[in-house]
Amino acid sequence: MSRTLSVRKTPAMEAALSEIMRVTDAETTTEAVARALDLYATWLSLKPGTLAEVSAHTRRKTGRKTA
């Protein structure tokens, strides 16, 4: 099944997509959107009260000193 997805391009949407592309290994907009939709569909299928464990690599921003 193939569907067309139309998204209004706004500065906020473009910034969000740029950030997603930067921190993931998605190489195309289509790939990034497909991954996001898959993740959201999985999230919606969880039963109320389900505990979700999230894990990710640690990222450190450079150029800013912390105390």
mmCIF file of the N, C-alpha and C atoms, coordinates in Angstrom:
data_MODEL
# 
_entry.id   MODEL 
# 
loop_
_atom_site.group_PDB 
_atom_site.id 
_atom_site.type_symbol 
_atom_site.label_atom_id 
_atom_site.label_alt_id 
_atom_site.label_comp_id 
_atom_site.label_asym_id 
_atom_site.label_entity_id 
_atom_site.label_seq_id 
_atom_site.pdbx_PDB_ins_code 
_atom_site.Cartn_x 
_atom_site.Cartn_y 
_atom_site.Cartn_z 
_atom_site.occupancy 
_atom_site.B_iso_or_equiv 
_atom_site.pdbx_formal_charge 
_atom_site.auth_seq_id 
_atom_site.auth_comp_id 
_atom_site.auth_asym_id 
_atom_site.auth_atom_id 
_atom_site.pdbx_PDB_model_num 
ATOM 1   N N  . MET A 1 1  ? 0.836  -1.163 0.000  1.00 0.00 ? 1  MET A N  1 
ATOM 2   C CA . MET A 1 1  ? 0.000  0.000  0.000  1.00 0.00 ? 1  MET A CA 1 
ATOM 3   C C  . MET A 1 1  ? 0.892  1.241  0.000  1.00 0.00 ? 1  MET A C  1 
ATOM 4   N N  . SER A 1 2  ? 0.550  2.193  -0.800 1.00 0.00 ? 2  SER A N  1 
ATOM 5   C CA . SER A 1 2  ? 1.312  3.433  -0.865 1.00 0.00 ? 2  SER A CA 1 
ATOM 6   C C  . SER A 1 2  ? 0.377  4.599  -0.610 1.00 0.00 ? 2  SER A C  1 
ATOM 7   N N  . ARG A 1 3  ? 0.827  5.511  0.236  1.00 0.00 ? 3  ARG A N  1 
ATOM 8   C CA . ARG A 1 3  ? 0.031  6.702  0.531  1.00 0.00 ? 3  ARG A CA 1 
ATOM 9   C C  . ARG A 1 3  ? 0.923  7.918  0.400  1.00 0.00 ? 3  ARG A C  1 
ATOM 10  N N  . THR A 1 4  ? 0.304  9.010  0.043  1.00 0.00 ? 4  THR A N  1 
ATOM 11  C CA . THR A 1 4  ? 1.029  10.266 -0.045 1.00 0.00 ? 4  THR A CA 1 
ATOM 12  C C  . THR A 1 4  ? 0.872  10.997 1.280  1.00 0.00 ? 4  THR A C  1 
ATOM 13  N N  . LEU A 1 5  ? 1.959  11.514 1.787  1.00 0.00 ? 5  LEU A N  1 
ATOM 14  C CA . LEU A 1 5  ? 1.944  12.276 3.025  1.00 0.00 ? 5  LEU A CA 1 
ATOM 15  C C  . LEU A 1 5  ? 2.377  13.698 2.702  1.00 0.00 ? 5  LEU A C  1 
ATOM 16  N N  . SER A 1 6  ? 1.529  14.638 3.013  1.00 0.00 ? 6  SER A N  1 
ATOM 17  C CA . SER A 1 6  ? 1.845  16.026 2.733  1.00 0.00 ? 6  SER A CA 1 
ATOM 18  C C  . SER A 1 6  ? 2.036  16.760 4.061  1.00 0.00 ? 6  SER A C  1 
ATOM 19  N N  . VAL A 1 7  ? 3.155  17.437 4.185  1.00 0.00 ? 7  VAL A N  1 
ATOM 20  C CA . VAL A 1 7  ? 3.467  18.163 5.416  1.00 0.00 ? 7  VAL A CA 1 
ATOM 21  C C  . VAL A 1 7  ? 3.787  19.600 5.049  1.00 0.00 ? 7  VAL A C  1 
ATOM 22  N N  . ARG A 1 8  ? 3.161  20.516 5.744  1.00 0.00 ? 8  ARG A N  1 
ATOM 23  C CA . ARG A 1 8  ? 3.429  21.935 5.486  1.00 0.00 ? 8  ARG A CA 1 
ATOM 24  C C  . ARG A 1 8  ? 4.836  22.256 5.959  1.00 0.00 ? 8  ARG A C  1 
ATOM 25  N N  . LYS A 1 9  ? 5.623  22.841 5.095  1.00 0.00 ? 9  LYS A N  1 
ATOM 26  C CA . LYS A 1 9  ? 6.991  23.215 5.447  1.00 0.00 ? 9  LYS A CA 1 
ATOM 27  C C  . LYS A 1 9  ? 6.972  24.544 6.183  1.00 0.00 ? 9  LYS A C  1 
ATOM 28  N N  . THR A 1 10 ? 7.339  24.487 7.428  1.00 0.00 ? 10 THR A N  1 
ATOM 29  C CA . THR A 1 10 ? 7.453  25.686 8.244  1.00 0.00 ? 10 THR A CA 1 
ATOM 30  C C  . THR A 1 10 ? 8.869  25.717 8.794  1.00 0.00 ? 10 THR A C  1 
ATOM 31  N N  . PRO A 1 11 ? 9.322  26.868 9.260  1.00 0.00 ? 11 PRO A N  1 
ATOM 32  C CA . PRO A 1 11 ? 10.654 26.919 9.863  1.00 0.00 ? 11 PRO A CA 1 
ATOM 33  C C  . PRO A 1 11 ? 10.805 25.928 11.022 1.00 0.00 ? 11 PRO A C  1 
ATOM 34  N N  . ALA A 1 12 ? 9.770  25.783 11.839 1.00 0.00 ? 12 ALA A N  1 
ATOM 35  C CA . ALA A 1 12 ? 9.838  24.842 12.966 1.00 0.00 ? 12 ALA A CA 1 
ATOM 36  C C  . ALA A 1 12 ? 9.940  23.401 12.476 1.00 0.00 ? 12 ALA A C  1 
ATOM 37  N N  . MET A 1 13 ? 9.173  23.052 11.438 1.00 0.00 ? 13 MET A N  1 
ATOM 38  C CA . MET A 1 13 ? 9.206  21.695 10.894 1.00 0.00 ? 13 MET A CA 1 
ATOM 39  C C  . MET A 1 13 ? 10.572 21.410 10.261 1.00 0.00 ? 13 MET A C  1 
ATOM 40  N N  . GLU A 1 14 ? 11.101 22.361 9.529  1.00 0.00 ? 14 GLU A N  1 
ATOM 41  C CA . GLU A 1 14 ? 12.412 22.191 8.902  1.00 0.00 ? 14 GLU A CA 1 
ATOM 42  C C  . GLU A 1 14 ? 13.508 22.042 9.960  1.00 0.00 ? 14 GLU A C  1 
ATOM 43  N N  . ALA A 1 15 ? 13.410 22.819 11.045 1.00 0.00 ? 15 ALA A N  1 
ATOM 44  C CA . ALA A 1 15 ? 14.401 22.721 12.121 1.00 0.00 ? 15 ALA A CA 1 
ATOM 45  C C  . ALA A 1 15 ? 14.327 21.361 12.798 1.00 0.00 ? 15 ALA A C  1 
ATOM 46  N N  . ALA A 1 16 ? 13.108 20.889 13.048 1.00 0.00 ? 16 ALA A N  1 
ATOM 47  C CA . ALA A 1 16 ? 12.940 19.580 13.684 1.00 0.00 ? 16 ALA A CA 1 
ATOM 48  C C  . ALA A 1 16 ? 13.491 18.474 12.788 1.00 0.00 ? 16 ALA A C  1 
ATOM 49  N N  . LEU A 1 17 ? 13.195 18.530 11.512 1.00 0.00 ? 17 LEU A N  1 
ATOM 50  C CA . LEU A 1 17 ? 13.687 17.515 10.581 1.00 0.00 ? 17 LEU A CA 1 
ATOM 51  C C  . LEU A 1 17 ? 15.208 17.553 10.498 1.00 0.00 ? 17 LEU A C  1 
ATOM 52  N N  . SER A 1 18 ? 15.772 18.742 10.462 1.00 0.00 ? 18 SER A N  1 
ATOM 53  C CA . SER A 1 18 ? 17.232 18.865 10.423 1.00 0.00 ? 18 SER A CA 1 
ATOM 54  C C  . SER A 1 18 ? 17.871 18.243 11.651 1.00 0.00 ? 18 SER A C  1 
ATOM 55  N N  . GLU A 1 19 ? 17.271 18.462 12.810 1.00 0.00 ? 19 GLU A N  1 
ATOM 56  C CA . GLU A 1 19 ? 17.801 17.889 14.053 1.00 0.00 ? 19 GLU A CA 1 
ATOM 57  C C  . GLU A 1 19 ? 17.701 16.369 14.033 1.00 0.00 ? 19 GLU A C  1 
ATOM 58  N N  . ILE A 1 20 ? 16.572 15.846 13.588 1.00 0.00 ? 20 ILE A N  1 
ATOM 59  C CA . ILE A 1 20 ? 16.397 14.392 13.495 1.00 0.00 ? 20 ILE A CA 1 
ATOM 60  C C  . ILE A 1 20 ? 17.424 13.794 12.541 1.00 0.00 ? 20 ILE A C  1 
ATOM 61  N N  . MET A 1 21 ? 17.621 14.427 11.404 1.00 0.00 ? 21 MET A N  1 
ATOM 62  C CA . MET A 1 21 ? 18.586 13.926 10.433 1.00 0.00 ? 21 MET A CA 1 
ATOM 63  C C  . MET A 1 21 ? 20.006 13.977 11.004 1.00 0.00 ? 21 MET A C  1 
ATOM 64  N N  . ARG A 1 22 ? 20.280 14.999 11.820 1.00 0.00 ? 22 ARG A N  1 
ATOM 65  C CA . ARG A 1 22 ? 21.617 15.152 12.393 1.00 0.00 ? 22 ARG A CA 1 
ATOM 66  C C  . ARG A 1 22 ? 21.919 14.072 13.426 1.00 0.00 ? 22 ARG A C  1 
ATOM 67  N N  . VAL A 1 23 ? 20.950 13.707 14.248 1.00 0.00 ? 23 VAL A N  1 
ATOM 68  C CA . VAL A 1 23 ? 21.222 12.789 15.354 1.00 0.00 ? 23 VAL A CA 1 
ATOM 69  C C  . VAL A 1 23 ? 20.905 11.333 15.046 1.00 0.00 ? 23 VAL A C  1 
ATOM 70  N N  . THR A 1 24 ? 20.328 11.061 13.889 1.00 0.00 ? 24 THR A N  1 
ATOM 71  C CA . THR A 1 24 ? 20.069 9.672  13.501 1.00 0.00 ? 24 THR A CA 1 
ATOM 72  C C  . THR A 1 24 ? 20.912 9.349  12.283 1.00 0.00 ? 24 THR A C  1 
ATOM 73  N N  . ASP A 1 25 ? 20.845 8.118  11.877 1.00 0.00 ? 25 ASP A N  1 
ATOM 74  C CA . ASP A 1 25 ? 21.582 7.751  10.679 1.00 0.00 ? 25 ASP A CA 1 
ATOM 75  C C  . ASP A 1 25 ? 20.676 7.723  9.446  1.00 0.00 ? 25 ASP A C  1 
ATOM 76  N N  . ALA A 1 26 ? 19.499 8.339  9.557  1.00 0.00 ? 26 ALA A N  1 
ATOM 77  C CA . ALA A 1 26 ? 18.612 8.436  8.397  1.00 0.00 ? 26 ALA A CA 1 
ATOM 78  C C  . ALA A 1 26 ? 19.294 9.283  7.337  1.00 0.00 ? 26 ALA A C  1 
ATOM 79  N N  . GLU A 1 27 ? 19.280 8.788  6.113  1.00 0.00 ? 27 GLU A N  1 
ATOM 80  C CA . GLU A 1 27 ? 19.959 9.499  5.036  1.00 0.00 ? 27 GLU A CA 1 
ATOM 81  C C  . GLU A 1 27 ? 19.013 10.325 4.180  1.00 0.00 ? 27 GLU A C  1 
ATOM 82  N N  . THR A 1 28 ? 17.727 10.038 4.285  1.00 0.00 ? 28 THR A N  1 
ATOM 83  C CA . THR A 1 28 ? 16.752 10.786 3.500  1.00 0.00 ? 28 THR A CA 1 
ATOM 84  C C  . THR A 1 28 ? 15.599 11.221 4.391  1.00 0.00 ? 28 THR A C  1 
ATOM 85  N N  . THR A 1 29 ? 14.875 12.222 3.933  1.00 0.00 ? 29 THR A N  1 
ATOM 86  C CA . THR A 1 29 ? 13.685 12.674 4.657  1.00 0.00 ? 29 THR A CA 1 
ATOM 87  C C  . THR A 1 29 ? 12.672 11.545 4.752  1.00 0.00 ? 29 THR A C  1 
ATOM 88  N N  . THR A 1 30 ? 12.512 10.806 3.673  1.00 0.00 ? 30 THR A N  1 
ATOM 89  C CA . THR A 1 30 ? 11.566 9.682  3.659  1.00 0.00 ? 30 THR A CA 1 
ATOM 90  C C  . THR A 1 30 ? 11.920 8.660  4.723  1.00 0.00 ? 30 THR A C  1 
ATOM 91  N N  . GLU A 1 31 ? 13.194 8.338  4.838  1.00 0.00 ? 31 GLU A N  1 
ATOM 92  C CA . GLU A 1 31 ? 13.638 7.371  5.839  1.00 0.00 ? 31 GLU A CA 1 
ATOM 93  C C  . GLU A 1 31 ? 13.375 7.890  7.255  1.00 0.00 ? 31 GLU A C  1 
ATOM 94  N N  . ALA A 1 32 ? 13.651 9.149  7.502  1.00 0.00 ? 32 ALA A N  1 
ATOM 95  C CA . ALA A 1 32 ? 13.422 9.731  8.826  1.00 0.00 ? 32 ALA A CA 1 
ATOM 96  C C  . ALA A 1 32 ? 11.936 9.704  9.184  1.00 0.00 ? 32 ALA A C  1 
ATOM 97  N N  . VAL A 1 33 ? 11.077 10.052 8.240  1.00 0.00 ? 33 VAL A N  1 
ATOM 98  C CA . VAL A 1 33 ? 9.636  10.056 8.482  1.00 0.00 ? 33 VAL A CA 1 
ATOM 99  C C  . VAL A 1 33 ? 9.122  8.629  8.687  1.00 0.00 ? 33 VAL A C  1 
ATOM 100 N N  . ALA A 1 34 ? 9.611  7.686  7.901  1.00 0.00 ? 34 ALA A N  1 
ATOM 101 C CA . ALA A 1 34 ? 9.184  6.288  8.052  1.00 0.00 ? 34 ALA A CA 1 
ATOM 102 C C  . ALA A 1 34 ? 9.547  5.763  9.434  1.00 0.00 ? 34 ALA A C  1 
ATOM 103 N N  . ARG A 1 35 ? 10.739 6.077  9.909  1.00 0.00 ? 35 ARG A N  1 
ATOM 104 C CA . ARG A 1 35 ? 11.157 5.641  11.246 1.00 0.00 ? 35 ARG A CA 1 
ATOM 105 C C  . ARG A 1 35 ? 10.307 6.286  12.324 1.00 0.00 ? 35 ARG A C  1 
ATOM 106 N N  . ALA A 1 36 ? 10.016 7.563  12.162 1.00 0.00 ? 36 ALA A N  1 
ATOM 107 C CA . ALA A 1 36 ? 9.196  8.269  13.145 1.00 0.00 ? 36 ALA A CA 1 
ATOM 108 C C  . ALA A 1 36 ? 7.786  7.687  13.192 1.00 0.00 ? 36 ALA A C  1 
ATOM 109 N N  . LEU A 1 37 ? 7.209  7.401  12.040 1.00 0.00 ? 37 LEU A N  1 
ATOM 110 C CA . LEU A 1 37 ? 5.867  6.816  12.004 1.00 0.00 ? 37 LEU A CA 1 
ATOM 111 C C  . LEU A 1 37 ? 5.848  5.426  12.621 1.00 0.00 ? 37 LEU A C  1 
ATOM 112 N N  . ASP A 1 38 ? 6.869  4.631  12.365 1.00 0.00 ? 38 ASP A N  1 
ATOM 113 C CA . ASP A 1 38 ? 6.953  3.296  12.948 1.00 0.00 ? 38 ASP A CA 1 
ATOM 114 C C  . ASP A 1 38 ? 7.048  3.379  14.469 1.00 0.00 ? 38 ASP A C  1 
ATOM 115 N N  . LEU A 1 39 ? 7.881  4.271  14.963 1.00 0.00 ? 39 LEU A N  1 
ATOM 116 C CA . LEU A 1 39 ? 8.018  4.452  16.401 1.00 0.00 ? 39 LEU A CA 1 
ATOM 117 C C  . LEU A 1 39 ? 6.714  4.915  17.031 1.00 0.00 ? 39 LEU A C  1 
ATOM 118 N N  . TYR A 1 40 ? 6.034  5.865  16.394 1.00 0.00 ? 40 TYR A N  1 
ATOM 119 C CA . TYR A 1 40 ? 4.777  6.378  16.914 1.00 0.00 ? 40 TYR A CA 1 
ATOM 120 C C  . TYR A 1 40 ? 3.701  5.289  16.902 1.00 0.00 ? 40 TYR A C  1 
ATOM 121 N N  . ALA A 1 41 ? 3.630  4.482  15.852 1.00 0.00 ? 41 ALA A N  1 
ATOM 122 C CA . ALA A 1 41 ? 2.657  3.392  15.785 1.00 0.00 ? 41 ALA A CA 1 
ATOM 123 C C  . ALA A 1 41 ? 2.900  2.385  16.905 1.00 0.00 ? 41 ALA A C  1 
ATOM 124 N N  . THR A 1 42 ? 4.161  2.090  17.177 1.00 0.00 ? 42 THR A N  1 
ATOM 125 C CA . THR A 1 42 ? 4.489  1.172  18.275 1.00 0.00 ? 42 THR A CA 1 
ATOM 126 C C  . THR A 1 42 ? 4.059  1.773  19.608 1.00 0.00 ? 42 THR A C  1 
ATOM 127 N N  . TRP A 1 43 ? 4.336  3.053  19.791 1.00 0.00 ? 43 TRP A N  1 
ATOM 128 C CA . TRP A 1 43 ? 3.963  3.749  21.033 1.00 0.00 ? 43 TRP A CA 1 
ATOM 129 C C  . TRP A 1 43 ? 2.447  3.700  21.234 1.00 0.00 ? 43 TRP A C  1 
ATOM 130 N N  . LEU A 1 44 ? 1.692  3.939  20.177 1.00 0.00 ? 44 LEU A N  1 
ATOM 131 C CA . LEU A 1 44 ? 0.235  3.930  20.283 1.00 0.00 ? 44 LEU A CA 1 
ATOM 132 C C  . LEU A 1 44 ? -0.324 2.548  20.596 1.00 0.00 ? 44 LEU A C  1 
ATOM 133 N N  . SER A 1 45 ? 0.398  1.504  20.218 1.00 0.00 ? 45 SER A N  1 
ATOM 134 C CA . SER A 1 45 ? -0.098 0.146  20.453 1.00 0.00 ? 45 SER A CA 1 
ATOM 135 C C  . SER A 1 45 ? 0.130  -0.333 21.884 1.00 0.00 ? 45 SER A C  1 
ATOM 136 N N  . LEU A 1 46 ? 0.897  0.413  22.673 1.00 0.00 ? 46 LEU A N  1 
ATOM 137 C CA . LEU A 1 46 ? 1.140  0.020  24.055 1.00 0.00 ? 46 LEU A CA 1 
ATOM 138 C C  . LEU A 1 46 ? -0.130 0.181  24.883 1.00 0.00 ? 46 LEU A C  1 
ATOM 139 N N  . LYS A 1 47 ? -0.334 -0.736 25.797 1.00 0.00 ? 47 LYS A N  1 
ATOM 140 C CA . LYS A 1 47 ? -1.498 -0.672 26.672 1.00 0.00 ? 47 LYS A CA 1 
ATOM 141 C C  . LYS A 1 47 ? -1.269 0.384  27.749 1.00 0.00 ? 47 LYS A C  1 
ATOM 142 N N  . PRO A 1 48 ? -2.339 1.035  28.218 1.00 0.00 ? 48 PRO A N  1 
ATOM 143 C CA . PRO A 1 48 ? -2.193 2.011  29.295 1.00 0.00 ? 48 PRO A CA 1 
ATOM 144 C C  . PRO A 1 48 ? -1.509 1.382  30.508 1.00 0.00 ? 48 PRO A C  1 
ATOM 145 N N  . GLY A 1 49 ? -0.585 2.097  31.099 1.00 0.00 ? 49 GLY A N  1 
ATOM 146 C CA . GLY A 1 49 ? 0.135  1.601  32.262 1.00 0.00 ? 49 GLY A CA 1 
ATOM 147 C C  . GLY A 1 49 ? 1.392  0.822  31.936 1.00 0.00 ? 49 GLY A C  1 
ATOM 148 N N  . THR A 1 50 ? 1.646  0.594  30.653 1.00 0.00 ? 50 THR A N  1 
ATOM 149 C CA . THR A 1 50 ? 2.847  -0.127 30.249 1.00 0.00 ? 50 THR A CA 1 
ATOM 150 C C  . THR A 1 50 ? 4.074  0.702  30.582 1.00 0.00 ? 50 THR A C  1 
ATOM 151 N N  . LEU A 1 51 ? 5.055  0.061  31.202 1.00 0.00 ? 51 LEU A N  1 
ATOM 152 C CA . LEU A 1 51 ? 6.308  0.743  31.482 1.00 0.00 ? 51 LEU A CA 1 
ATOM 153 C C  . LEU A 1 51 ? 7.198  0.631  30.253 1.00 0.00 ? 51 LEU A C  1 
ATOM 154 N N  . ALA A 1 52 ? 7.762  1.745  29.849 1.00 0.00 ? 52 ALA A N  1 
ATOM 155 C CA . ALA A 1 52 ? 8.641  1.763  28.686 1.00 0.00 ? 52 ALA A CA 1 
ATOM 156 C C  . ALA A 1 52 ? 10.042 2.131  29.141 1.00 0.00 ? 52 ALA A C  1 
ATOM 157 N N  . GLU A 1 53 ? 11.008 1.329  28.760 1.00 0.00 ? 53 GLU A N  1 
ATOM 158 C CA . GLU A 1 53 ? 12.400 1.622  29.073 1.00 0.00 ? 53 GLU A CA 1 
ATOM 159 C C  . GLU A 1 53 ? 13.049 2.207  27.824 1.00 0.00 ? 53 GLU A C  1 
ATOM 160 N N  . VAL A 1 54 ? 13.612 3.368  27.987 1.00 0.00 ? 54 VAL A N  1 
ATOM 161 C CA . VAL A 1 54 ? 14.237 4.051  26.865 1.00 0.00 ? 54 VAL A CA 1 
ATOM 162 C C  . VAL A 1 54 ? 15.736 4.073  27.088 1.00 0.00 ? 54 VAL A C  1 
ATOM 163 N N  . SER A 1 55 ? 16.478 3.706  26.085 1.00 0.00 ? 55 SER A N  1 
ATOM 164 C CA . SER A 1 55 ? 17.930 3.763  26.202 1.00 0.00 ? 55 SER A CA 1 
ATOM 165 C C  . SER A 1 55 ? 18.483 4.454  24.967 1.00 0.00 ? 55 SER A C  1 
ATOM 166 N N  . ALA A 1 56 ? 19.578 5.140  25.157 1.00 0.00 ? 56 ALA A N  1 
ATOM 167 C CA . ALA A 1 56 ? 20.208 5.849  24.046 1.00 0.00 ? 56 ALA A CA 1 
ATOM 168 C C  . ALA A 1 56 ? 21.647 6.137  24.420 1.00 0.00 ? 56 ALA A C  1 
ATOM 169 N N  . HIS A 1 57 ? 22.415 6.507  23.430 1.00 0.00 ? 57 HIS A N  1 
ATOM 170 C CA . HIS A 1 57 ? 23.782 6.876  23.711 1.00 0.00 ? 57 HIS A CA 1 
ATOM 171 C C  . HIS A 1 57 ? 23.804 8.272  24.340 1.00 0.00 ? 57 HIS A C  1 
ATOM 172 N N  . THR A 1 58 ? 24.837 8.556  25.069 1.00 0.00 ? 58 THR A N  1 
ATOM 173 C CA . THR A 1 58 ? 24.988 9.864  25.693 1.00 0.00 ? 58 THR A CA 1 
ATOM 174 C C  . THR A 1 58 ? 25.616 10.818 24.693 1.00 0.00 ? 58 THR A C  1 
ATOM 175 N N  . ARG A 1 59 ? 25.025 11.972 24.571 1.00 0.00 ? 59 ARG A N  1 
ATOM 176 C CA . ARG A 1 59 ? 25.570 12.981 23.673 1.00 0.00 ? 59 ARG A CA 1 
ATOM 177 C C  . ARG A 1 59 ? 26.051 14.151 24.511 1.00 0.00 ? 59 ARG A C  1 
ATOM 178 N N  . ARG A 1 60 ? 27.148 14.701 24.142 1.00 0.00 ? 60 ARG A N  1 
ATOM 179 C CA . ARG A 1 60 ? 27.664 15.887 24.806 1.00 0.00 ? 60 ARG A CA 1 
ATOM 180 C C  . ARG A 1 60 ? 27.800 16.989 23.775 1.00 0.00 ? 60 ARG A C  1 
ATOM 181 N N  . LYS A 1 61 ? 27.273 18.130 24.116 1.00 0.00 ? 61 LYS A N  1 
ATOM 182 C CA . LYS A 1 61 ? 27.411 19.273 23.218 1.00 0.00 ? 61 LYS A CA 1 
ATOM 183 C C  . LYS A 1 61 ? 28.768 19.902 23.458 1.00 0.00 ? 61 LYS A C  1 
ATOM 184 N N  . THR A 1 62 ? 29.406 20.299 22.414 1.00 0.00 ? 62 THR A N  1 
ATOM 185 C CA . THR A 1 62 ? 30.707 20.921 22.527 1.00 0.00 ? 62 THR A CA 1 
ATOM 186 C C  . THR A 1 62 ? 30.567 22.441 22.457 1.00 0.00 ? 62 THR A C  1 
ATOM 187 N N  . GLY A 1 63 ? 31.620 23.116 22.893 1.00 0.00 ? 63 GLY A N  1 
ATOM 188 C CA . GLY A 1 63 ? 31.621 24.557 22.807 1.00 0.00 ? 63 GLY A CA 1 
ATOM 189 C C  . GLY A 1 63 ? 30.998 25.248 23.989 1.00 0.00 ? 63 GLY A C  1 
ATOM 190 N N  . ARG A 1 64 ? 30.580 24.478 24.966 1.00 0.00 ? 64 ARG A N  1 
ATOM 191 C CA . ARG A 1 64 ? 29.940 25.064 26.135 1.00 0.00 ? 64 ARG A CA 1 
ATOM 192 C C  . ARG A 1 64 ? 30.511 24.399 27.377 1.00 0.00 ? 64 ARG A C  1 
ATOM 193 N N  . LYS A 1 65 ? 31.065 25.184 28.258 1.00 0.00 ? 65 LYS A N  1 
ATOM 194 C CA . LYS A 1 65 ? 31.638 24.621 29.478 1.00 0.00 ? 65 LYS A CA 1 
ATOM 195 C C  . LYS A 1 65 ? 30.547 24.463 30.530 1.00 0.00 ? 65 LYS A C  1 
ATOM 196 N N  . THR A 1 66 ? 30.644 23.353 31.275 1.00 0.00 ? 66 THR A N  1 
ATOM 197 C CA . THR A 1 66 ? 29.708 23.145 32.369 1.00 0.00 ? 66 THR A CA 1 
ATOM 198 C C  . THR A 1 66 ? 30.500 23.198 33.666 1.00 0.00 ? 66 THR A C  1 
ATOM 199 N N  . ALA A 1 67 ? 29.832 23.613 34.711 1.00 0.00 ? 67 ALA A N  1 
ATOM 200 C CA . ALA A 1 67 ? 30.506 23.762 36.005 1.00 0.00 ? 67 ALA A CA 1 
ATOM 201 C C  . ALA A 1 67 ? 30.707 22.441 36.684 1.00 0.00 ? 67 ALA A C  1 
# 
